[in-house]
Amino acid sequence: MANSPQAKKRARQNEKQNAVNKARRSRIRTHIRKVEEAITSGNKDAAVAALREAQPELMRGVTKGVFHKNTASRKMSRLSARVKALA
């Protein structure tokens, strides 16, 4: 347990940032799920639109430190390939 004032403050800050990161991660996963649902339904237009909405969310997650850059790039690459294959 945190004893010093600075450790207590750091614990409070960590809780707040944890909540922010959790919400951000959840929003990104929701966008990815929408893309995957559109791919599953076979609707290419909806999949492309969902992918366009998901990309900035993923990259924003990278800049905010929620995801590693390569992780986001890998996810975008795989989703893009699946959308492209819908033809």
C-alpha angles and dihedrals in degrees: 000000000000113000108169120072092243092051090050091050091048090051090053091048091049091054092051094047091046090057092048093049091046092054091046092050090048092051091050092049090050091055091048090049091052090054092049092048091051090049091049092050089051094234104142096185092053091045092052091048092048091048091053089053094045097051099068091044091054093047091047087055088056094051091047092051098246095117133024114250094242092049092055092044091051092050092048092047094051094045091048091051092051092048091048091051091058092081 
